[in-house]
Amino acid sequence: MSDSTALVDSLIENIAEQYPVHRGFLDQAIGGATPEERTRLDGYLQFCQGKGLQLDYLAESYLTILGDTLEEQIYFREHGSYRHSTFAEVAESVYHDRDYMDRYMYGLAITNFLWPNHVEMARLLHRTLPRNRSGRYLEVGPGHGFLLLAAIEVGAFDEFLGVDLSAASVEQTRTIVEHFHPEAPAKVELRDFLEAEDLEPGSFDAVVMGEVLEHVEQPEVFLRRIAELAKDDAYIFITTCINAPAVDHIYLWRTTDELEDMIVASGLTIVEPLRLPYEGKTLEESREQDLPINVAYVLARTGA
Ligand SMILES: C[S@@+](CC[C@H](N)C(=O)[O-])C[C@H]1O[C@@H](n2cnc3c(N)ncnc32)[C@H](O)[C@@H]1O
């Protein structure tokens, strides 16, 4: 095992000690990571340690999101709906609860390396982000900042703008960018995307929005606004989920068709879809049993 990723092994060991039944899953997950992904996770853990965060805390953060998600899955199976359906119900307990939101974003960042569907969605972004495209990159809800970091590392954009309504997310995205790419021309603003009325229509060369749509009351408004802000030939990438409860998921799509109809009705065309079934199930089984399905799409403006 390479010393350069020793922290990754320590994190896995730490999580497994706190939650032994998860060890098999963890071993398999990290066994499937590419050397590049392991190095990236190791770099992230070093960055977190530089901020004074202990591995214990990071392992707990990951287990918080895991435990909370399992609890919400039980609620969903019993009630057939998500626990909450309005933004107001989750705003204070999640987005504006600094301690919880910090844990949530650190934990979510780690899932990008351990949860197979999150790994696949991150890989799709890395594979499809345009290499030579310059211009302006917009990201809605960057959270932990990993997607924005990928755009800085893979693309050739001249300007990066992240917009997030949570102070914890803004801090995490700003610091991760400053740590890995202090020279990057990136701005991260604390505000609601829907209130960012000063953004100029047709001015962005890329728009990315990972795991945000299921957190909002009117996802179609977000999709239409993205279509409006993107240049005709912009790269557009979004991820979201179907029947996938979490503490702050409020918009429930019951089928991929429902979601994809909404995307198309919003003036966007699906260029490359990625539909990922629940672990250990096929897409068909996930659909029949209303199990979580993760989705990621490369999109384009319709008619471009
Ligand atoms: C689950 S995190 C997603 C983080 C990351 N993009 C990813 O793909 O893992 C959702 C993020 O969207 C932000 N968010 C939710 N509603 C928003 C809105 N209306 N405007 C801007 N950001 C929003 C949240 O504060 C949070 O940081």
The ligand as a Tripos MOL2 file, in Angstrom:
@<TRIPOS>MOLECULE
LIG
   27    29     1     0     0
SMALL
NO_CHARGES

@<TRIPOS>ATOM
      1 C1        -26.5390   18.1110   -1.1320 C.3       1 LIG1
      2 S1        -25.5630   19.5260   -1.3690 S.3       1 LIG1
      3 C2        -24.7690   19.1650   -2.8980 C.3       1 LIG1
      4 C3        -23.2820   19.4140   -2.8710 C.3       1 LIG1
      5 C4        -22.5450   19.0870   -4.1660 C.3       1 LIG1
      6 N1        -23.0000   19.9600   -5.2450 N.3       1 LIG1
      7 C5        -22.7040   17.6530   -4.5830 C.2       1 LIG1
      8 O1        -23.0720   17.3980   -5.7390 O.co2     1 LIG1
      9 O2        -22.4420   16.7480   -3.7740 O.co2     1 LIG1
     10 C6        -26.7440   20.7400   -1.8540 C.3       1 LIG1
     11 C7        -26.1890   22.1430   -1.7930 C.3       1 LIG1
     12 O3        -27.1050   23.0050   -2.4630 O.3       1 LIG1
     13 C8        -27.2550   24.1820   -1.7030 C.3       1 LIG1
     14 N2        -28.5540   24.7850   -2.0780 N.ar      1 LIG1
     15 C9        -29.7950   24.2970   -1.8540 C.ar      1 LIG1
     16 N3        -30.7290   25.1340   -2.3300 N.ar      1 LIG1
     17 C10       -30.0590   26.1770   -2.8950 C.ar      1 LIG1
     18 C11       -30.4550   27.3830   -3.5610 C.ar      1 LIG1
     19 N4        -31.7490   27.6860   -3.7250 N.pl3     1 LIG1
     20 N5        -29.4940   28.2280   -3.9980 N.ar      1 LIG1
     21 C12       -28.1800   27.9410   -3.8150 C.ar      1 LIG1
     22 N6        -27.7510   26.8250   -3.1850 N.ar      1 LIG1
     23 C13       -28.6630   25.9500   -2.7370 C.ar      1 LIG1
     24 C14       -27.1410   23.6820   -0.2600 C.3       1 LIG1
     25 O4        -26.8380   24.7200    0.6340 O.3       1 LIG1
     26 C15       -26.0350   22.6670   -0.3780 C.3       1 LIG1
     27 O5        -24.7720   23.2450   -0.2210 O.3       1 LIG1
@<TRIPOS>BOND
     1     1     2 1
     2     2     3 1
     3     2    10 1
     4     3     4 1
     5     4     5 1
     6     5     6 1
     7     5     7 1
     8     7     8 2
     9     7     9 1
    10    10    11 1
    11    11    12 1
    12    11    26 1
    13    12    13 1
    14    13    14 1
    15    13    24 1
    16    14    15 ar
    17    14    23 ar
    18    15    16 ar
    19    16    17 ar
    20    17    18 ar
    21    17    23 ar
    22    18    19 1
    23    18    20 ar
    24    20    21 ar
    25    21    22 ar
    26    22    23 ar
    27    24    25 1
    28    24    26 1
    29    26    27 1
@<TRIPOS>SUBSTRUCTURE
     1 LIG1         1 GROUP 0 **** ****
